[in-house]
Amino acid sequence: MKEYQVILADKNLKNNKQILDLSLWEKANCLTDFCSPWKKDPVSKIEFRAFWDLDNLYFNFRVFDTDVYIDQKDGSFDSIGNSDRVELFFRTNDSLNPYYCLEIDTAVRIMDFKAYPERNFDYDWKWPKKEIEVTTSKDDISFTVQGRISIQSLRDLNLIQNNTIEAGVYRAKFSLAQNLQYEPTWISWVNPNTEKPNFHIASSFGKFVLVE
């Protein structure tokens, strides 16, 4: 099972603005081994980094892509689901009963839901608003999605066990196809070894190890 080491933040850093500073992200371990097993075309480089402290898990996606598609017809989950986005899934164990999904686009829209096996999704469930915060930005070569999730909310959902979080890290990339429709390319940190794209499966998860 793939592992990513989440380093402990400097205890002297007290506020979110400090800990989300670029120079601090450069100290975090950089995860780049993403793949799209269902397509032969190369995918844009992705850099994922994370920190943690006693209060929060901080995450940062930097995606080296400037051709970003956002479905702006409304603010619904359908609209987010048809847009370029990054995704984090968390589970208690490999039964996926339940697991929790966060899908975030560059318009800072969050599709958060609780899920069960066989793609049984509870869209009425929400991550507590005060326990999560997300920001986005872009430059000439990339876009960034970063944020924080409170450690307490992760513990309340039984998602931290022995300083380990079982997590999936993904990206959805939408491109204009010959039929003039936007079609997705599905990108994952862990190759789930499925015939068709599927993130909602136990084999697509790895481990975040919270290093003290």
C-alpha positions in Angstrom: 0.0 0.0 0.0 1.5 3.4 -1.0 2.5 5.7 1.8 3.0 9.4 2.0 4.8 10.9 5.0 3.0 14.0 6.4 5.6 16.0 8.4 4.8 17.8 11.6 4.6 21.6 11.3 6.8 23.9 13.3 5.2 24.3 16.7 6.0 28.0 16.7 3.7 28.6 13.7 0.3 29.8 15.1 -1.9 30.9 12.3 -3.1 29.5 9.0 -1.6 32.3 6.9 1.9 31.5 8.1 1.6 27.7 7.6 0.2 28.1 4.1 3.1 30.3 3.0 5.0 29.1 -0.1 8.3 28.7 1.6 6.8 26.4 4.2 5.1 24.2 1.6 8.6 23.7 0.0 9.6 21.9 3.2 6.8 19.3 3.0 7.3 16.0 1.2 6.2 16.3 -2.5 4.1 13.6 -3.9 4.2 13.5 -7.8 3.6 9.9 -8.8 0.1 10.3 -10.3 -1.1 8.2 -13.2 -4.1 7.8 -15.5 -4.1 4.1 -16.1 -7.1 4.2 -18.5 -5.5 6.6 -21.1 -2.2 6.5 -22.9 -1.8 10.3 -23.2 0.5 12.0 -20.8 -1.1 14.0 -18.0 -0.1 17.3 -16.5 2.3 17.2 -13.6 0.7 17.3 -10.2 2.5 18.2 -6.9 0.7 17.3 -3.7 2.0 18.3 -0.3 0.7 18.1 3.3 1.5 19.3 6.8 -0.1 18.5 10.1 -0.1 19.9 13.6 -2.2 19.3 16.7 -5.1 21.3 15.2 -5.2 20.7 11.4 -4.2 18.7 8.4 -3.0 21.1 5.7 -3.0 20.1 2.1 -1.8 21.7 -1.2 -2.4 20.6 -4.8 -0.3 22.3 -7.5 -1.4 21.3 -11.0 0.7 22.4 -13.9 -2.2 23.1 -16.3 -3.6 26.4 -17.4 -6.4 25.0 -19.6 -8.9 24.6 -16.8 -12.6 23.9 -17.5 -15.3 25.0 -15.1 -18.9 24.3 -15.7 -20.6 27.4 -14.5 -24.2 26.8 -15.2 -25.0 26.8 -11.5 -23.4 25.9 -8.1 -24.8 22.4 -8.0 -22.9 19.2 -7.4 -23.6 18.3 -11.0 -21.8 21.4 -12.1 -18.8 20.7 -9.9 -18.8 17.1 -11.1 -18.4 18.4 -14.7 -15.5 20.6 -13.9 -11.7 20.3 -13.5 -11.1 19.5 -9.8 -8.9 17.8 -7.2 -10.2 15.2 -4.8 -9.4 13.8 -1.4 -11.2 10.6 -0.1 -10.8 9.3 3.5 -11.8 5.9 4.9 -11.8 4.1 8.2 -10.8 0.8 6.6 -11.0 -1.1 3.3 -14.7 -2.0 3.8 -15.5 1.6 2.6 -18.4 1.5 5.0 -18.4 4.5 5.1 -15.9 6.7 3.5 -15.8 10.5 3.0 -15.2 12.5 -0.2 -14.0 16.1 -0.8 -14.0 17.3 -4.5 -12.8 20.8 -5.0 -12.7 22.9 -8.2 -10.8 26.1 -8.9 -13.9 28.2 -8.2 -13.5 27.1 -4.5 -16.6 25.0 -4.7 -16.6 21.9 -2.5 -18.6 18.7 -3.3 -18.5 17.0 0.1 -20.4 13.8 0.7 -20.5 10.5 2.7 -20.3 7.3 0.7 -20.8 3.6 1.0 -19.9 0.6 -1.1 -21.3 0.3 -4.6 -21.3 4.0 -5.2 -24.0 4.7 -2.6 -23.6 8.5 -2.0 -25.2 10.5 0.7 -25.1 14.1 -0.6 -27.0 15.4 2.4 -24.0 14.8 4.5 -21.6 17.8 4.9 -18.2 18.2 6.4 -18.7 20.6 9.3 -18.1 24.1 7.9 -15.9 25.4 10.6 -13.7 22.3 10.3 -12.6 22.9 6.7 -11.2 25.8 4.8 -10.1 26.0 1.1 -8.5 28.6 -1.1 -7.4 28.5 -4.7 -5.0 30.5 -6.9 -3.3 30.4 -10.2 -0.2 31.6 -12.0 1.2 31.5 -15.6 1.9 27.8 -15.5 -0.4 26.2 -12.9 -3.3 26.4 -10.5 -3.2 25.6 -6.8 -5.9 24.3 -4.4 -4.9 24.3 -0.8 -6.6 24.2 2.6 -7.0 22.8 6.0 -9.1 20.1 7.7 -9.3 20.0 11.5 -7.7 17.1 13.2 -10.7 17.0 15.5 -13.1 16.4 12.6 -10.9 13.6 11.3 -10.8 12.0 14.7 -14.6 12.4 15.1 -15.1 10.4 11.9 -12.6 7.7 13.2 -10.2 8.5 10.3 -7.0 8.7 12.3 -5.7 5.4 13.6 -2.2 4.9 14.9 -1.2 8.2 13.4 -2.3 7.0 10.0 -5.0 8.3 7.6 -6.1 6.0 4.8 -6.7 8.4 1.9 -7.1 8.6 -1.9 -5.7 11.5 -3.8 -7.1 12.3 -7.3 -7.7 14.7 -10.1 -10.4 15.0 -12.8 -9.3 16.8 -16.0 -11.9 17.8 -18.5 -10.9 18.4 -22.2 -12.9 19.3 -25.3 -13.4 16.3 -27.5 -14.1 16.0 -31.2 -17.8 15.8 -30.5 -17.5 19.3 -28.9 -18.3 17.9 -25.4 -16.0 18.0 -22.4 -14.8 14.6 -21.5 -12.9 13.6 -18.3 -9.5 12.1 -17.8 -9.3 10.4 -14.4 -6.0 10.7 -12.5 -5.0 8.9 -9.3 -2.1 8.7 -6.9 -2.7 4.9 -6.5 -3.5 2.8 -9.6 -6.6 0.9 -8.6 -6.0 -1.7 -11.3 -9.6 -1.6 -12.7 -10.7 -2.0 -16.3 -12.6 1.2 -16.2 -12.0 4.4 -14.3 -13.0 4.0 -10.7 -11.9 5.9 -7.6 -14.7 4.5 -5.4 -12.9 1.3 -4.7 -10.7 0.1 -1.9 -7.6 -0.4 -4.2 -7.4 3.3 -5.0 -6.4 4.3 -1.5 -3.0 4.7 0.1 -1.8 5.9 3.6 -0.9 9.3 5.0 1.5 8.7 7.9 1.5 11.5 10.4 5.1 11.9 11.4 5.7 13.3 14.9 
